[in-house]
């Protein structure tokens, strides 16, 4: 097995974290994020499951910087809520790092180019 490829457990935990984190963020509502819609598009787990890299899409895109700031400031709160959901399944609740998923912007850019 390739040492860089994530294992089955990593993938399963990543899917669970993505689902639970999306539910937590959805529960906060758009007002919490200044009117922006935040979607958790992917979660990647470190091999030891101690770190979850959450990739988020933000709409509208002009709200990306403020929303990333809100997510960063509220990492501990979000991790605490995540711990309540996954505490029974995981020994350690992973640290959260948020990254901007730019794939939607890229797709939009390609779409505009194709329409020219």
LONU-562855 format. One record per residue: residue in one letter; x, y, z of N, C-alpha, C, O in turn. Coordinates in Angstrom, 1 decimal, padded with zeros to 4 digits. Atoms other than C-alpha are relative to their C-alpha. Layout:
# residues N
ZALO  aa    n_c1    n_c2    n_c3   ca_c1   ca_c2   ca_c3    c_c1    c_c2    c_c3    o_c1    o_c2    o_c3
ZALO   A       X       Y       Z       X       Y       Z       X       Y       Z       X       Y       Z
...
END
This chain:
# residues 116
ZALO  aa    n_c1    n_c2    n_c3   ca_c1   ca_c2   ca_c3    c_c1    c_c2    c_c3    o_c1    o_c2    o_c3
ZALO   X   000.8  -001.2   000.0   000.0   000.0   000.0   000.9   001.2   000.0   001.9   001.3   000.7
ZALO   X  -000.7  -001.3   000.0   001.2   003.5  -000.8   000.0   000.7   001.3  -001.1   000.9   001.9
ZALO   X   000.0  -000.6  -001.4   002.3   005.2   002.4  -000.7   001.4   000.0  -001.1   001.9   001.1
ZALO   X   000.7  -001.3   000.0   000.7   008.5   001.2  -001.5  -000.1  -000.1  -002.2   000.8   000.2
ZALO   X   001.4   000.2   000.2  -002.7   007.0   000.4  -000.7  -000.2   001.4  -000.2  -000.9   002.2
ZALO   X   000.6   000.1  -001.3  -005.1   007.4   003.3  -000.6  -001.4   000.2  -001.1  -002.0  -000.8
ZALO   X   000.5   001.3  -000.3  -006.2   004.2   005.0  -001.5   000.0   000.1  -002.1   001.1   000.1
ZALO   X   001.5   000.1  -000.1  -009.8   002.9   005.3  -000.5   000.7   001.2  -001.5   001.4   001.1
ZALO   X   000.4  -000.7  -001.2  -010.1   004.2   008.9   000.0   001.5  -000.2  -000.9   002.2   000.2
ZALO   X  -000.2  -001.4   000.2  -008.8   007.6   007.9  -001.2   000.5  -000.8  -001.8   001.5  -000.5
ZALO   X   001.1  -000.4   000.9  -011.4   007.8   005.1  -001.4   000.0   000.7  -002.2   000.9   000.5
ZALO   X   001.3   000.1  -000.7  -014.3   006.6   007.3  -000.1   001.1   001.0  -001.2   001.8   001.2
ZALO   X   000.0  -001.1  -001.0  -013.4   009.1   010.1  -000.2   001.3  -000.7  -000.9   002.2  -000.2
ZALO   X   000.1  -001.3   000.8  -013.0   011.9   007.5  -001.5   000.2  -000.4  -002.0   001.3  -000.3
ZALO   X   001.4  -000.2   000.5  -016.5   011.2   006.1  -000.9   000.3   001.2  -001.8   001.2   001.1
ZALO   X   000.8  -000.2  -001.2  -018.0   011.1   009.7   000.2   001.5   000.4  -000.8   002.2   000.8
ZALO   X  -000.4  -001.4  -000.4  -016.2   014.4   010.6  -000.7   001.0  -000.9  -001.2   002.0  -000.5
ZALO   X   000.6  -000.9   001.0  -017.4   016.0   007.4  -001.5   000.1   000.2  -002.0   001.2   000.2
ZALO   X   001.5   000.0  -000.2  -021.0   015.0   008.0  -000.4   000.8   001.3  -001.3   001.6   001.3
ZALO   X   000.3  -000.6  -001.2  -021.0   016.1   011.6   000.4   001.5   000.0  -000.4   002.3   000.6
ZALO   X  -000.4  -001.4   000.0  -019.1   019.4   011.0  -001.0   000.8  -000.9  -001.3   001.9  -000.6
ZALO   X   001.0  -000.6   000.9  -021.5   020.2   008.1  -001.3   000.3   000.8  -001.9   001.4   000.7
ZALO   X   001.2  -000.2  -000.8  -024.4   019.7   010.5   000.1   001.1   001.0  -000.8   001.9   001.2
ZALO   X  -000.3  -001.1  -001.0  -022.8   021.9   013.2  -000.1   001.4  -000.7  -000.7   002.3  -000.2
ZALO   X  -000.1  -001.3   000.7  -022.1   024.7   010.7  -001.4   000.4  -000.5  -001.8   001.6  -000.4
ZALO   X   001.4  -000.3   000.5  -025.6   024.4   009.2  -000.9   000.5   001.1  -001.7   001.4   001.0
ZALO   X   000.8  -000.3  -001.2  -027.1   024.6   012.7   000.3   001.4   000.5  -000.5   002.1   001.1
ZALO   X  -000.4  -001.4  -000.4  -025.2   027.9   013.3  -000.8   001.0  -000.8  -001.1   002.1  -000.3
ZALO   X   000.8  -000.9   000.9  -027.1   029.5   010.4   000.8   001.0  -000.7   002.0   001.3  -000.3
ZALO   X  -000.7  -000.9   000.8  -026.1   032.0   007.9   000.3   001.3   000.7   001.3   002.0   000.5
ZALO   X  -000.2  -001.2  -000.8  -026.4   034.9   010.4   001.4  -000.1   000.7   002.1   000.9   000.9
ZALO   X  -001.3   000.2  -000.8  -023.4   033.4   012.4   001.1   000.4  -000.9   002.2   000.8  -000.5
ZALO   X  -001.1  -000.3   001.0  -021.3   033.8   009.2  -000.3   001.2  -000.8   000.2   001.3  -002.0
ZALO   X   000.2  -001.3   000.7  -022.5   037.3   008.2  -000.8  -000.2  -001.2  -000.5   000.6  -002.2
ZALO   X   000.9   000.1   001.2  -025.1   036.1   005.7   000.6  -000.9  -001.1   000.0  -001.0  -002.1
ZALO   X  -000.6   000.9   001.0  -022.8   033.7   003.9  -000.4  -001.4   000.2  -000.7  -001.8   001.3
ZALO   X   000.4   001.4  -000.1  -023.6   030.1   003.1   001.4  -000.8   000.0   002.2  -000.6  -000.9
ZALO   X  -001.2   000.8  -000.2  -020.8   027.7   004.3  -000.3  -001.4  -000.2  -001.2  -002.0   000.4
ZALO   X   000.2   001.4   000.2  -020.5   024.2   003.0   001.4  -000.7   000.2   002.4  -000.2  -000.3
ZALO   X  -001.3   000.8  -000.3  -017.9   021.6   004.2   000.1  -001.0  -001.2  -000.7  -001.9  -001.3
ZALO   X  -000.1   000.8   001.3  -016.8   020.1   000.8   000.8  -001.2   000.2   000.6  -002.2  -000.5
ZALO   X  -000.9   001.2  -000.2  -014.1   017.7   002.1   000.7   000.2   001.3   000.9   001.2   001.8
ZALO   X  -000.8   000.0  -001.2  -012.3   016.7   005.2   001.1  -001.1  -000.2   000.8  -002.2  -000.7
ZALO   X  -001.1   000.9   000.1  -008.9   015.1   005.2   000.6  -000.2   001.4   000.9   000.8   002.1
ZALO   X  -000.5   000.4  -001.3  -007.6   013.3   008.3   001.5  -000.3   000.0   002.0  -000.8  -001.0
ZALO   X  -001.4   000.4  -000.1  -003.9   013.1   009.4   000.0  -001.5   000.3  -001.0  -002.1   000.8
ZALO   X  -000.1   001.4  -000.2  -002.7   009.5   009.7  -000.3  -000.5   001.4  -000.9  -001.5   001.7
ZALO   X   000.3   000.4  -001.4  -003.0   009.5   013.5  -001.3   000.5   000.5  -001.7   000.4   001.6
ZALO   X   001.4  -000.5  -000.2  -006.5   011.1   013.3   000.0   001.1   001.0  -001.1   001.4   001.6
ZALO   X   000.0  -001.1  -001.0  -005.4   014.0   015.5  -000.3   001.4  -000.6  -000.5   002.3   000.1
ZALO   X   000.2  -001.3   000.7  -005.9   016.7   012.8  -001.0  -000.2  -001.1  -000.8  -001.2  -001.9
ZALO   X   001.0   000.0   001.1  -008.9   017.3   010.5   000.2   001.3  -000.8   000.0   002.4  -000.2
ZALO   X  -000.1  -001.2   000.9  -008.3   019.6   007.6  -001.4   000.1  -000.7  -001.7  -000.8  -001.6
ZALO   X   001.3  -000.1   000.6  -011.7   020.8   006.6   000.0   001.1  -001.1   000.4   002.2  -000.9
ZALO   X   000.1  -000.9   001.1  -012.2   022.4   003.2  -001.4   000.5  -000.1  -002.4  -000.3  -000.2
ZALO   X   001.4  -000.6   000.0  -015.1   024.8   003.0  -000.2   000.9  -001.2   000.8   001.6  -001.7
ZALO   X   000.4  -000.8   001.1  -016.9   026.5   000.1  -000.9   001.1   000.7  -001.7   000.8   001.5
ZALO   X   000.7  -001.2  -000.6  -018.3   030.0   000.9  -000.7   000.7  -001.2   000.0   001.1  -002.2
ZALO   X   000.7  -000.7   001.0  -021.0   031.7  -001.1  -000.8   001.1   000.7  -001.4   000.9   001.7
ZALO   X  -000.7  -000.4   001.2  -021.0   034.5  -002.0   001.5   000.1   000.2   001.9   000.3   001.4
ZALO   X  -001.5   000.0  -000.2  -017.3   034.5  -002.7   000.6   001.2   000.6   001.7   001.2   001.1
ZALO   X  -000.6  -001.2  -000.6  -016.8   038.1  -001.6   000.0   000.0   001.5   000.5   000.9   002.1
ZALO   X   000.1   000.2  -001.5  -017.5   036.9   002.0   001.1  -001.0   000.5   001.1  -001.3   001.7
ZALO   X  -001.0   001.0  -000.4  -014.6   034.4   002.0   000.9   000.4   001.1   001.0  -000.3   002.1
ZALO   X  -001.0  -000.4  -001.0  -012.1   036.4   004.0  -000.7   000.1   001.4  -000.2  -000.4   002.4
ZALO   X   000.6  -000.2  -001.3  -014.5   037.4   006.8  -000.5  -001.4   000.6  -000.4  -001.6   001.8
ZALO   X   000.5   001.3  -000.4  -016.0   033.8   007.0   001.2  -000.8   000.5   001.1  -001.5   001.5
ZALO   X  -001.1   000.8  -000.4  -012.6   032.2   007.2   000.5   000.5   001.3   001.0  -000.3   002.2
ZALO   X  -000.4  -000.6  -001.3  -011.8   034.6   010.1  -000.9  -000.5   001.1  -000.5  -000.8   002.2
ZALO   X   001.0   000.5  -001.0  -015.0   033.6   011.9   000.3  -001.5   000.3   000.2  -001.9   001.5
ZALO   X  -000.3   001.4  -000.2  -014.2   029.9   011.4   001.3  -000.2   000.9   001.3  -001.0   001.8
ZALO   X  -001.3   000.1  -000.7  -010.6   030.4   012.7  -000.2   000.4   001.5   000.3  -000.2   002.4
ZALO   X   000.2  -000.5  -001.3  -011.8   032.4   015.7  -000.9  -001.0   000.9  -000.8  -001.0   002.1
ZALO   X   000.9   000.9  -000.7  -014.4   029.7   016.6   000.4  -001.5  -000.1  -000.4  -002.3   000.1
ZALO   X  -000.5   001.4   000.1  -012.2   026.6   016.1  -000.3  -000.8   001.3  -000.8  -001.9   001.2
ZALO   X   000.1   000.7  -001.3  -012.4   025.7   019.8  -001.5  -000.3   000.3  -001.8  -001.4   000.7
ZALO   X   001.4   000.2  -000.1  -016.2   026.1   019.9  -000.5  -001.1  -000.9  -001.2  -002.0  -000.4
ZALO   X   000.4   001.0   001.0  -016.7   024.0   016.8   000.6  -001.4   000.4  -000.1  -002.4   000.2
ZALO   X  -000.6   001.3  -000.4  -014.3   021.3   018.0  -000.7  -000.5   001.3  -000.9  -001.8   001.4
ZALO   X   000.8   000.4  -001.1  -016.2   021.2   021.3  -001.3  -000.7  -000.4  -001.7  -001.7   000.2
ZALO   X   001.3   000.6   000.5  -019.5   020.6   019.5   000.2  -001.3  -000.7  -000.6  -002.2  -000.6
ZALO   X  -000.4   001.2   000.7  -017.8   018.1   017.3   000.3  -001.2   001.0  -000.1  -002.3   000.8
ZALO   X  -000.4   001.0  -001.0  -016.5   016.3   020.4  -001.3  -000.7   000.6  -001.3  -001.8   000.9
ZALO   X   001.3   000.5  -000.6  -020.1   015.9   021.7  -000.6  -001.0  -001.0  -001.3  -001.9  -000.6
ZALO   X   000.5   000.9   001.0  -021.0   014.2   018.4   000.8  -001.3  -000.2   000.3  -002.4  -000.3
ZALO   X  -000.9   001.2   000.3  -018.0   011.9   017.9   000.8  -000.5   001.2   001.5  -001.5   001.0
ZALO   X  -000.7   000.4  -001.2  -016.8   011.5   021.4  -000.1  -001.5   000.3   000.9  -002.0   000.9
ZALO   X   000.2   001.4  -000.3  -018.2   008.0   021.7   000.8  -000.9  -001.0   001.3  -002.0  -000.7
ZALO   X  -000.7   000.8   001.0  -016.5   006.8   018.4   001.5   000.2   000.0   002.3  -000.7  -000.3
ZALO   X  -001.4  -000.4   000.1  -013.1   008.6   018.7   000.6   000.2   001.3   000.0   000.8   002.2
ZALO   X  -000.7  -000.2  -001.3  -010.6   008.5   021.5   000.4   001.4   000.1   000.3   002.0   001.2
ZALO   X  -000.4  -001.4   000.0  -009.3   011.9   020.5  -000.8   000.8  -001.0  -001.0   000.4  -002.1
ZALO   X   000.7  -000.9   000.9  -011.4   014.7   019.1   001.1   000.8  -000.8   001.9   001.5  -000.2
ZALO   X  -001.1  -000.6   000.8  -009.2   016.0   016.2   000.0   001.5   000.1  -001.1   002.2   000.2
ZALO   X  -000.1  -001.5   000.2  -007.9   019.6   016.0  -000.6   000.3  -001.3  -000.6  -000.5  -002.3
ZALO   X   000.6  -000.4   001.3  -009.6   021.5   013.2   000.8   001.1  -000.6   001.2   002.1   000.0
ZALO   X  -000.6  -001.1   000.8  -007.9   023.5   010.5  -001.0   000.2  -001.2  -001.4  -000.8  -001.8
ZALO   X   001.0  -000.4   001.1  -010.1   025.3   007.9   000.8   000.5  -001.2   001.7   001.3  -001.0
ZALO   X  -000.6  -000.5   001.3  -009.0   025.8   004.3  -001.1   000.3  -001.0  -002.2  -000.3  -001.0
ZALO   X   000.9  -000.4   001.0  -010.8   027.5   001.5   000.0  -001.0  -001.2   001.1  -001.2  -001.8
ZALO   X   000.2   000.8   001.2  -012.1   025.2  -001.2  -000.3   000.9  -001.2  -001.3   001.5  -001.3
ZALO   X   000.2  -000.9   001.1  -011.6   027.1  -004.4  -000.5  -000.7  -001.3  -000.5  -000.1  -002.4
ZALO   X   000.4   000.7   001.2  -012.9   024.5  -006.8  -001.3   000.6  -000.6  -001.4   000.5  -001.9
ZALO   X   001.2  -000.7   000.6  -016.3   026.3  -007.2   000.4   001.2  -000.8  -000.1   001.5  -001.8
ZALO   X  -000.4  -001.2   000.7  -014.5   029.5  -008.1   000.7  -000.4  -001.3   000.5   000.3  -002.4
ZALO   X  -000.7   000.4   001.2  -012.3   027.6  -010.6  -001.1  -000.5  -001.0  -000.9  -000.2  -002.2
ZALO   X   001.0   000.5   000.9  -015.4   025.9  -012.1  -000.8   001.2  -000.7  -001.1   001.2  -001.8
ZALO   X   000.7  -001.2   000.5  -017.1   029.3  -012.4   000.8   000.7  -001.0   000.3   001.2  -002.1
ZALO   X  -001.0  -000.7   000.9  -014.0   030.8  -014.1   000.0  -000.8  -001.3   000.0  -000.1  -002.4
ZALO   X   000.0   000.8   001.2  -013.9   027.9  -016.6  -001.3   000.2  -000.8  -001.3   000.3  -002.0
ZALO   X   001.3  -000.2   000.6  -017.6   028.3  -017.3  -000.1   001.3  -000.7  -000.6   001.4  -001.9
ZALO   X  -000.1  -001.3   000.6  -017.1   032.0  -018.0   000.8   000.0  -001.3   000.5   000.6  -002.3
ZALO   X  -000.9   000.1   001.2  -014.2   031.2  -020.4  -000.7  -000.7  -001.1  -000.5  -000.4  -002.3
ZALO   X   000.7   000.7   001.0  -016.4   028.7  -022.2  -001.1   000.7  -000.7  -001.4   000.5  -001.8
ZALO   X   001.1  -000.8   000.5  -019.2   031.2  -022.7   000.5   001.1  -000.9  -000.3   001.8  -001.6
ZALO   X  -000.5  -001.1   000.8  -016.9   033.7  -024.4  -000.1  -000.3  -001.5   000.3   000.5  -002.3
END
